[in-house]
């Protein structure tokens, strides 16, 4: 009986070590990006992103906790605008600050997660005119600490986050194309 327990423990330890070593092979950074063509000028789409107060109309993260606490600060919109959230397990807690607001072409946002996991990333929105449409790209990138690498062994982060980005971009499209 002890021999069976010892063999089981050794197999478990070897499996755990293999997972940890495999996690170490994952990249030190990550990037998730999605794009969608919206039949509207960038000037019609940009304000919906540059003003955190307007994210409730299109962001998929805003609907996951109806009781989520939101705090806005800094400038009303654009560079210097801030937004903090504190919600349930589906949204967690964190804050954002717009660091760069370039006309109607680009927004760069400092994105800090406090819970359920700590993370410090950058979100970026670009708006590129394409005839009568605008190609809107939503990206998030940043460092991949060991816990992130370990999660990547079991979950496809690009698919998980990418689906949210696709939903948000579709929301922007719906809001701006109906006008």
Biotite code that builds the C-alpha atoms (Angstrom):
import biotite.structure as struc

atoms = struc.array([
    struc.Atom([0.000, 0.000, 0.000], chain_id="A", res_id=1, res_name="UNK", atom_name="CA", element="C"),
    struc.Atom([2.794, 2.444, 0.850], chain_id="A", res_id=2, res_name="UNK", atom_name="CA", element="C"),
    struc.Atom([4.467, 1.620, -2.423], chain_id="A", res_id=3, res_name="UNK", atom_name="CA", element="C"),
    struc.Atom([1.303, 2.550, -4.357], chain_id="A", res_id=4, res_name="UNK", atom_name="CA", element="C"),
    struc.Atom([1.027, 5.832, -2.461], chain_id="A", res_id=5, res_name="UNK", atom_name="CA", element="C"),
    struc.Atom([4.713, 6.594, -3.113], chain_id="A", res_id=6, res_name="UNK", atom_name="CA", element="C"),
    struc.Atom([4.350, 5.841, -6.849], chain_id="A", res_id=7, res_name="UNK", atom_name="CA", element="C"),
    struc.Atom([1.202, 7.997, -7.022], chain_id="A", res_id=8, res_name="UNK", atom_name="CA", element="C"),
    struc.Atom([2.994, 10.864, -5.244], chain_id="A", res_id=9, res_name="UNK", atom_name="CA", element="C"),
    struc.Atom([5.984, 10.598, -7.585], chain_id="A", res_id=10, res_name="UNK", atom_name="CA", element="C"),
    struc.Atom([3.758, 10.576, -10.674], chain_id="A", res_id=11, res_name="UNK", atom_name="CA", element="C"),
    struc.Atom([1.792, 13.553, -9.344], chain_id="A", res_id=12, res_name="UNK", atom_name="CA", element="C"),
    struc.Atom([4.982, 15.484, -8.531], chain_id="A", res_id=13, res_name="UNK", atom_name="CA", element="C"),
    struc.Atom([6.425, 14.716, -11.971], chain_id="A", res_id=14, res_name="UNK", atom_name="CA", element="C"),
    struc.Atom([3.203, 15.870, -13.651], chain_id="A", res_id=15, res_name="UNK", atom_name="CA", element="C"),
    struc.Atom([3.130, 19.051, -11.602], chain_id="A", res_id=16, res_name="UNK", atom_name="CA", element="C"),
    struc.Atom([6.780, 19.744, -12.401], chain_id="A", res_id=17, res_name="UNK", atom_name="CA", element="C"),
    struc.Atom([6.078, 19.195, -16.115], chain_id="A", res_id=18, res_name="UNK", atom_name="CA", element="C"),
    struc.Atom([3.206, 21.712, -16.041], chain_id="A", res_id=19, res_name="UNK", atom_name="CA", element="C"),
    struc.Atom([5.349, 24.285, -14.215], chain_id="A", res_id=20, res_name="UNK", atom_name="CA", element="C"),
    struc.Atom([8.252, 23.836, -16.627], chain_id="A", res_id=21, res_name="UNK", atom_name="CA", element="C"),
    struc.Atom([5.889, 24.062, -19.612], chain_id="A", res_id=22, res_name="UNK", atom_name="CA", element="C"),
    struc.Atom([4.451, 27.302, -18.187], chain_id="A", res_id=23, res_name="UNK", atom_name="CA", element="C"),
    struc.Atom([7.968, 28.743, -18.105], chain_id="A", res_id=24, res_name="UNK", atom_name="CA", element="C"),
    struc.Atom([8.205, 28.267, -21.883], chain_id="A", res_id=25, res_name="UNK", atom_name="CA", element="C"),
    struc.Atom([5.269, 30.640, -22.503], chain_id="A", res_id=26, res_name="UNK", atom_name="CA", element="C"),
    struc.Atom([6.116, 34.160, -23.786], chain_id="A", res_id=27, res_name="UNK", atom_name="CA", element="C"),
    struc.Atom([6.970, 36.929, -21.305], chain_id="A", res_id=28, res_name="UNK", atom_name="CA", element="C"),
    struc.Atom([4.388, 39.239, -22.904], chain_id="A", res_id=29, res_name="UNK", atom_name="CA", element="C"),
    struc.Atom([0.932, 38.834, -24.386], chain_id="A", res_id=30, res_name="UNK", atom_name="CA", element="C"),
    struc.Atom([-1.231, 40.672, -26.907], chain_id="A", res_id=31, res_name="UNK", atom_name="CA", element="C"),
    struc.Atom([-4.903, 40.208, -27.732], chain_id="A", res_id=32, res_name="UNK", atom_name="CA", element="C"),
    struc.Atom([-6.358, 42.183, -30.624], chain_id="A", res_id=33, res_name="UNK", atom_name="CA", element="C"),
    struc.Atom([-9.580, 42.309, -32.586], chain_id="A", res_id=34, res_name="UNK", atom_name="CA", element="C"),
    struc.Atom([-10.723, 44.627, -35.394], chain_id="A", res_id=35, res_name="UNK", atom_name="CA", element="C"),
    struc.Atom([-14.041, 45.427, -37.022], chain_id="A", res_id=36, res_name="UNK", atom_name="CA", element="C"),
    struc.Atom([-15.026, 47.728, -39.887], chain_id="A", res_id=37, res_name="UNK", atom_name="CA", element="C"),
    struc.Atom([-17.752, 50.151, -38.839], chain_id="A", res_id=38, res_name="UNK", atom_name="CA", element="C"),
    struc.Atom([-19.678, 52.134, -41.443], chain_id="A", res_id=39, res_name="UNK", atom_name="CA", element="C"),
    struc.Atom([-19.287, 55.436, -39.659], chain_id="A", res_id=40, res_name="UNK", atom_name="CA", element="C"),
    struc.Atom([-16.607, 58.107, -39.472], chain_id="A", res_id=41, res_name="UNK", atom_name="CA", element="C"),
    struc.Atom([-14.013, 57.822, -36.709], chain_id="A", res_id=42, res_name="UNK", atom_name="CA", element="C"),
    struc.Atom([-15.349, 61.083, -35.249], chain_id="A", res_id=43, res_name="UNK", atom_name="CA", element="C"),
    struc.Atom([-18.667, 59.311, -34.506], chain_id="A", res_id=44, res_name="UNK", atom_name="CA", element="C"),
    struc.Atom([-17.074, 56.260, -32.854], chain_id="A", res_id=45, res_name="UNK", atom_name="CA", element="C"),
    struc.Atom([-14.173, 57.834, -30.969], chain_id="A", res_id=46, res_name="UNK", atom_name="CA", element="C"),
    struc.Atom([-16.271, 59.757, -28.376], chain_id="A", res_id=47, res_name="UNK", atom_name="CA", element="C"),
    struc.Atom([-17.908, 56.503, -27.244], chain_id="A", res_id=48, res_name="UNK", atom_name="CA", element="C"),
    struc.Atom([-14.481, 55.160, -26.280], chain_id="A", res_id=49, res_name="UNK", atom_name="CA", element="C"),
    struc.Atom([-12.778, 58.376, -25.148], chain_id="A", res_id=50, res_name="UNK", atom_name="CA", element="C"),
    struc.Atom([-15.460, 59.004, -22.499], chain_id="A", res_id=51, res_name="UNK", atom_name="CA", element="C"),
    struc.Atom([-15.595, 56.285, -19.832], chain_id="A", res_id=52, res_name="UNK", atom_name="CA", element="C"),
    struc.Atom([-19.124, 57.422, -18.903], chain_id="A", res_id=53, res_name="UNK", atom_name="CA", element="C"),
    struc.Atom([-20.281, 56.094, -22.289], chain_id="A", res_id=54, res_name="UNK", atom_name="CA", element="C"),
    struc.Atom([-18.764, 52.610, -21.950], chain_id="A", res_id=55, res_name="UNK", atom_name="CA", element="C"),
    struc.Atom([-22.000, 51.321, -20.367], chain_id="A", res_id=56, res_name="UNK", atom_name="CA", element="C"),
    struc.Atom([-23.586, 51.546, -23.830], chain_id="A", res_id=57, res_name="UNK", atom_name="CA", element="C"),
    struc.Atom([-21.161, 49.144, -25.542], chain_id="A", res_id=58, res_name="UNK", atom_name="CA", element="C"),
    struc.Atom([-18.570, 47.471, -23.290], chain_id="A", res_id=59, res_name="UNK", atom_name="CA", element="C"),
    struc.Atom([-19.323, 43.814, -22.494], chain_id="A", res_id=60, res_name="UNK", atom_name="CA", element="C"),
    struc.Atom([-17.727, 44.229, -19.067], chain_id="A", res_id=61, res_name="UNK", atom_name="CA", element="C"),
    struc.Atom([-20.315, 46.791, -18.006], chain_id="A", res_id=62, res_name="UNK", atom_name="CA", element="C"),
    struc.Atom([-23.228, 44.329, -18.034], chain_id="A", res_id=63, res_name="UNK", atom_name="CA", element="C"),
    struc.Atom([-21.710, 41.557, -15.932], chain_id="A", res_id=64, res_name="UNK", atom_name="CA", element="C"),
    struc.Atom([-22.531, 43.158, -12.598], chain_id="A", res_id=65, res_name="UNK", atom_name="CA", element="C"),
    struc.Atom([-25.549, 45.478, -12.418], chain_id="A", res_id=66, res_name="UNK", atom_name="CA", element="C"),
    struc.Atom([-24.458, 46.562, -8.914], chain_id="A", res_id=67, res_name="UNK", atom_name="CA", element="C"),
    struc.Atom([-20.879, 47.379, -9.943], chain_id="A", res_id=68, res_name="UNK", atom_name="CA", element="C"),
    struc.Atom([-19.531, 50.544, -8.331], chain_id="A", res_id=69, res_name="UNK", atom_name="CA", element="C"),
    struc.Atom([-18.018, 53.022, -10.791], chain_id="A", res_id=70, res_name="UNK", atom_name="CA", element="C"),
    struc.Atom([-15.894, 56.045, -9.994], chain_id="A", res_id=71, res_name="UNK", atom_name="CA", element="C"),
    struc.Atom([-14.940, 58.609, -12.628], chain_id="A", res_id=72, res_name="UNK", atom_name="CA", element="C"),
    struc.Atom([-12.213, 61.197, -12.236], chain_id="A", res_id=73, res_name="UNK", atom_name="CA", element="C"),
    struc.Atom([-9.677, 63.345, -14.002], chain_id="A", res_id=74, res_name="UNK", atom_name="CA", element="C"),
    struc.Atom([-10.861, 65.039, -17.157], chain_id="A", res_id=75, res_name="UNK", atom_name="CA", element="C"),
    struc.Atom([-14.399, 64.322, -18.422], chain_id="A", res_id=76, res_name="UNK", atom_name="CA", element="C"),
    struc.Atom([-13.026, 62.516, -21.507], chain_id="A", res_id=77, res_name="UNK", atom_name="CA", element="C"),
    struc.Atom([-9.783, 61.967, -23.379], chain_id="A", res_id=78, res_name="UNK", atom_name="CA", element="C"),
    struc.Atom([-6.307, 62.227, -21.912], chain_id="A", res_id=79, res_name="UNK", atom_name="CA", element="C"),
    struc.Atom([-6.402, 62.258, -18.122], chain_id="A", res_id=80, res_name="UNK", atom_name="CA", element="C"),
    struc.Atom([-9.848, 60.670, -17.762], chain_id="A", res_id=81, res_name="UNK", atom_name="CA", element="C"),
    struc.Atom([-9.953, 57.938, -15.111], chain_id="A", res_id=82, res_name="UNK", atom_name="CA", element="C"),
    struc.Atom([-12.381, 55.170, -14.265], chain_id="A", res_id=83, res_name="UNK", atom_name="CA", element="C"),
    struc.Atom([-12.364, 52.741, -11.355], chain_id="A", res_id=84, res_name="UNK", atom_name="CA", element="C"),
    struc.Atom([-14.651, 49.774, -10.919], chain_id="A", res_id=85, res_name="UNK", atom_name="CA", element="C"),
    struc.Atom([-15.420, 47.419, -8.066], chain_id="A", res_id=86, res_name="UNK", atom_name="CA", element="C"),
    struc.Atom([-17.723, 44.540, -8.785], chain_id="A", res_id=87, res_name="UNK", atom_name="CA", element="C"),
    struc.Atom([-18.500, 40.884, -8.387], chain_id="A", res_id=88, res_name="UNK", atom_name="CA", element="C"),
    struc.Atom([-16.292, 37.927, -9.408], chain_id="A", res_id=89, res_name="UNK", atom_name="CA", element="C"),
    struc.Atom([-17.138, 38.449, -13.084], chain_id="A", res_id=90, res_name="UNK", atom_name="CA", element="C"),
    struc.Atom([-15.711, 41.986, -13.256], chain_id="A", res_id=91, res_name="UNK", atom_name="CA", element="C"),
    struc.Atom([-13.403, 42.214, -10.251], chain_id="A", res_id=92, res_name="UNK", atom_name="CA", element="C"),
    struc.Atom([-11.821, 45.521, -9.346], chain_id="A", res_id=93, res_name="UNK", atom_name="CA", element="C"),
    struc.Atom([-9.422, 47.818, -11.128], chain_id="A", res_id=94, res_name="UNK", atom_name="CA", element="C"),
    struc.Atom([-8.914, 51.162, -12.734], chain_id="A", res_id=95, res_name="UNK", atom_name="CA", element="C"),
    struc.Atom([-8.107, 52.767, -16.069], chain_id="A", res_id=96, res_name="UNK", atom_name="CA", element="C"),
    struc.Atom([-6.564, 56.043, -17.152], chain_id="A", res_id=97, res_name="UNK", atom_name="CA", element="C"),
    struc.Atom([-6.400, 57.443, -20.666], chain_id="A", res_id=98, res_name="UNK", atom_name="CA", element="C"),
    struc.Atom([-2.724, 58.224, -21.260], chain_id="A", res_id=99, res_name="UNK", atom_name="CA", element="C"),
    struc.Atom([-2.924, 59.180, -24.919], chain_id="A", res_id=100, res_name="UNK", atom_name="CA", element="C"),
    struc.Atom([-5.779, 60.587, -26.963], chain_id="A", res_id=101, res_name="UNK", atom_name="CA", element="C"),
    struc.Atom([-4.770, 61.394, -30.522], chain_id="A", res_id=102, res_name="UNK", atom_name="CA", element="C"),
    struc.Atom([-7.579, 63.180, -32.320], chain_id="A", res_id=103, res_name="UNK", atom_name="CA", element="C"),
    struc.Atom([-10.056, 60.605, -33.516], chain_id="A", res_id=104, res_name="UNK", atom_name="CA", element="C"),
    struc.Atom([-7.337, 58.105, -34.405], chain_id="A", res_id=105, res_name="UNK", atom_name="CA", element="C"),
    struc.Atom([-5.945, 56.530, -31.226], chain_id="A", res_id=106, res_name="UNK", atom_name="CA", element="C"),
    struc.Atom([-6.509, 56.031, -27.505], chain_id="A", res_id=107, res_name="UNK", atom_name="CA", element="C"),
    struc.Atom([-3.993, 54.394, -25.175], chain_id="A", res_id=108, res_name="UNK", atom_name="CA", element="C"),
    struc.Atom([-5.247, 53.378, -21.749], chain_id="A", res_id=109, res_name="UNK", atom_name="CA", element="C"),
    struc.Atom([-3.333, 52.265, -18.662], chain_id="A", res_id=110, res_name="UNK", atom_name="CA", element="C"),
    struc.Atom([-5.302, 49.293, -17.386], chain_id="A", res_id=111, res_name="UNK", atom_name="CA", element="C"),
    struc.Atom([-4.708, 47.996, -13.860], chain_id="A", res_id=112, res_name="UNK", atom_name="CA", element="C"),
    struc.Atom([-6.473, 44.956, -12.428], chain_id="A", res_id=113, res_name="UNK", atom_name="CA", element="C"),
    struc.Atom([-6.602, 44.554, -8.662], chain_id="A", res_id=114, res_name="UNK", atom_name="CA", element="C"),
    struc.Atom([-8.760, 41.464, -8.359], chain_id="A", res_id=115, res_name="UNK", atom_name="CA", element="C"),
    struc.Atom([-9.385, 38.637, -8.987], chain_id="A", res_id=116, res_name="UNK", atom_name="CA", element="C"),
    struc.Atom([-5.766, 38.808, -10.232], chain_id="A", res_id=117, res_name="UNK", atom_name="CA", element="C"),
    struc.Atom([-3.324, 41.670, -10.210], chain_id="A", res_id=118, res_name="UNK", atom_name="CA", element="C"),
    struc.Atom([-2.303, 42.841, -13.660], chain_id="A", res_id=119, res_name="UNK", atom_name="CA", element="C"),
    struc.Atom([-0.864, 45.944, -15.264], chain_id="A", res_id=120, res_name="UNK", atom_name="CA", element="C"),
    struc.Atom([-1.547, 46.201, -18.975], chain_id="A", res_id=121, res_name="UNK", atom_name="CA", element="C"),
    struc.Atom([-2.208, 48.625, -21.792], chain_id="A", res_id=122, res_name="UNK", atom_name="CA", element="C"),
    struc.Atom([-5.416, 48.819, -23.804], chain_id="A", res_id=123, res_name="UNK", atom_name="CA", element="C"),
    struc.Atom([-5.308, 50.549, -27.153], chain_id="A", res_id=124, res_name="UNK", atom_name="CA", element="C"),
    struc.Atom([-8.012, 51.595, -29.579], chain_id="A", res_id=125, res_name="UNK", atom_name="CA", element="C"),
    struc.Atom([-7.162, 52.724, -33.096], chain_id="A", res_id=126, res_name="UNK", atom_name="CA", element="C"),
    struc.Atom([-9.539, 54.188, -35.675], chain_id="A", res_id=127, res_name="UNK", atom_name="CA", element="C"),
    struc.Atom([-8.387, 53.982, -39.304], chain_id="A", res_id=128, res_name="UNK", atom_name="CA", element="C"),
    struc.Atom([-10.594, 55.441, -42.074], chain_id="A", res_id=129, res_name="UNK", atom_name="CA", element="C"),
    struc.Atom([-11.374, 53.018, -44.918], chain_id="A", res_id=130, res_name="UNK", atom_name="CA", element="C"),
    struc.Atom([-13.596, 54.716, -47.478], chain_id="A", res_id=131, res_name="UNK", atom_name="CA", element="C"),
    struc.Atom([-17.040, 55.155, -45.900], chain_id="A", res_id=132, res_name="UNK", atom_name="CA", element="C"),
    struc.Atom([-16.052, 52.991, -42.919], chain_id="A", res_id=133, res_name="UNK", atom_name="CA", element="C"),
    struc.Atom([-13.571, 53.027, -40.061], chain_id="A", res_id=134, res_name="UNK", atom_name="CA", element="C"),
    struc.Atom([-11.473, 50.040, -39.033], chain_id="A", res_id=135, res_name="UNK", atom_name="CA", element="C"),
    struc.Atom([-11.692, 49.980, -35.240], chain_id="A", res_id=136, res_name="UNK", atom_name="CA", element="C"),
    struc.Atom([-9.058, 47.894, -33.457], chain_id="A", res_id=137, res_name="UNK", atom_name="CA", element="C"),
    struc.Atom([-9.176, 47.045, -29.752], chain_id="A", res_id=138, res_name="UNK", atom_name="CA", element="C"),
    struc.Atom([-5.957, 45.607, -28.351], chain_id="A", res_id=139, res_name="UNK", atom_name="CA", element="C"),
    struc.Atom([-4.639, 44.752, -24.913], chain_id="A", res_id=140, res_name="UNK", atom_name="CA", element="C"),
    struc.Atom([-1.021, 43.911, -24.220], chain_id="A", res_id=141, res_name="UNK", atom_name="CA", element="C"),
    struc.Atom([1.408, 43.680, -21.372], chain_id="A", res_id=142, res_name="UNK", atom_name="CA", element="C"),
    struc.Atom([3.737, 41.493, -19.371], chain_id="A", res_id=143, res_name="UNK", atom_name="CA", element="C"),
    struc.Atom([2.911, 37.848, -18.698], chain_id="A", res_id=144, res_name="UNK", atom_name="CA", element="C"),
    struc.Atom([4.095, 37.048, -15.166], chain_id="A", res_id=145, res_name="UNK", atom_name="CA", element="C"),
    struc.Atom([4.381, 33.432, -14.098], chain_id="A", res_id=146, res_name="UNK", atom_name="CA", element="C"),
    struc.Atom([0.732, 33.153, -12.922], chain_id="A", res_id=147, res_name="UNK", atom_name="CA", element="C"),
    struc.Atom([-0.401, 34.362, -16.337], chain_id="A", res_id=148, res_name="UNK", atom_name="CA", element="C"),
    struc.Atom([1.852, 31.837, -18.034], chain_id="A", res_id=149, res_name="UNK", atom_name="CA", element="C"),
    struc.Atom([0.471, 29.079, -15.802], chain_id="A", res_id=150, res_name="UNK", atom_name="CA", element="C"),
    struc.Atom([-3.105, 30.068, -16.714], chain_id="A", res_id=151, res_name="UNK", atom_name="CA", element="C"),
    struc.Atom([-2.131, 29.941, -20.402], chain_id="A", res_id=152, res_name="UNK", atom_name="CA", element="C"),
    struc.Atom([-1.311, 26.242, -19.989], chain_id="A", res_id=153, res_name="UNK", atom_name="CA", element="C"),
    struc.Atom([-4.993, 25.562, -19.276], chain_id="A", res_id=154, res_name="UNK", atom_name="CA", element="C"),
    struc.Atom([-6.889, 28.441, -20.940], chain_id="A", res_id=155, res_name="UNK", atom_name="CA", element="C"),
    struc.Atom([-6.616, 30.148, -24.301], chain_id="A", res_id=156, res_name="UNK", atom_name="CA", element="C"),
    struc.Atom([-6.469, 33.755, -23.177], chain_id="A", res_id=157, res_name="UNK", atom_name="CA", element="C"),
    struc.Atom([-6.667, 35.093, -26.739], chain_id="A", res_id=158, res_name="UNK", atom_name="CA", element="C"),
    struc.Atom([-9.988, 33.324, -27.295], chain_id="A", res_id=159, res_name="UNK", atom_name="CA", element="C"),
    struc.Atom([-11.416, 34.315, -23.922], chain_id="A", res_id=160, res_name="UNK", atom_name="CA", element="C"),
    struc.Atom([-10.508, 37.999, -24.067], chain_id="A", res_id=161, res_name="UNK", atom_name="CA", element="C"),
    struc.Atom([-10.931, 38.144, -27.840], chain_id="A", res_id=162, res_name="UNK", atom_name="CA", element="C"),
    struc.Atom([-14.611, 37.163, -27.566], chain_id="A", res_id=163, res_name="UNK", atom_name="CA", element="C"),
    struc.Atom([-15.178, 40.091, -25.223], chain_id="A", res_id=164, res_name="UNK", atom_name="CA", element="C"),
    struc.Atom([-13.432, 42.448, -27.621], chain_id="A", res_id=165, res_name="UNK", atom_name="CA", element="C"),
    struc.Atom([-15.557, 41.150, -30.508], chain_id="A", res_id=166, res_name="UNK", atom_name="CA", element="C"),
    struc.Atom([-18.716, 41.778, -28.453], chain_id="A", res_id=167, res_name="UNK", atom_name="CA", element="C"),
    struc.Atom([-17.586, 45.297, -27.558], chain_id="A", res_id=168, res_name="UNK", atom_name="CA", element="C"),
    struc.Atom([-16.684, 46.177, -31.134], chain_id="A", res_id=169, res_name="UNK", atom_name="CA", element="C"),
    struc.Atom([-20.071, 44.866, -32.287], chain_id="A", res_id=170, res_name="UNK", atom_name="CA", element="C"),
    struc.Atom([-21.667, 47.135, -29.679], chain_id="A", res_id=171, res_name="UNK", atom_name="CA", element="C"),
    struc.Atom([-19.768, 50.152, -31.032], chain_id="A", res_id=172, res_name="UNK", atom_name="CA", element="C"),
    struc.Atom([-20.839, 49.187, -34.551], chain_id="A", res_id=173, res_name="UNK", atom_name="CA", element="C"),
    struc.Atom([-24.488, 48.901, -33.534], chain_id="A", res_id=174, res_name="UNK", atom_name="CA", element="C"),
    struc.Atom([-24.445, 52.269, -31.755], chain_id="A", res_id=175, res_name="UNK", atom_name="CA", element="C"),
    struc.Atom([-22.799, 54.205, -34.559], chain_id="A", res_id=176, res_name="UNK", atom_name="CA", element="C"),
    struc.Atom([-24.291, 52.580, -37.656], chain_id="A", res_id=177, res_name="UNK", atom_name="CA", element="C"),
    struc.Atom([-27.913, 53.059, -36.543], chain_id="A", res_id=178, res_name="UNK", atom_name="CA", element="C"),
    struc.Atom([-27.628, 56.843, -36.769], chain_id="A", res_id=179, res_name="UNK", atom_name="CA", element="C"),
])
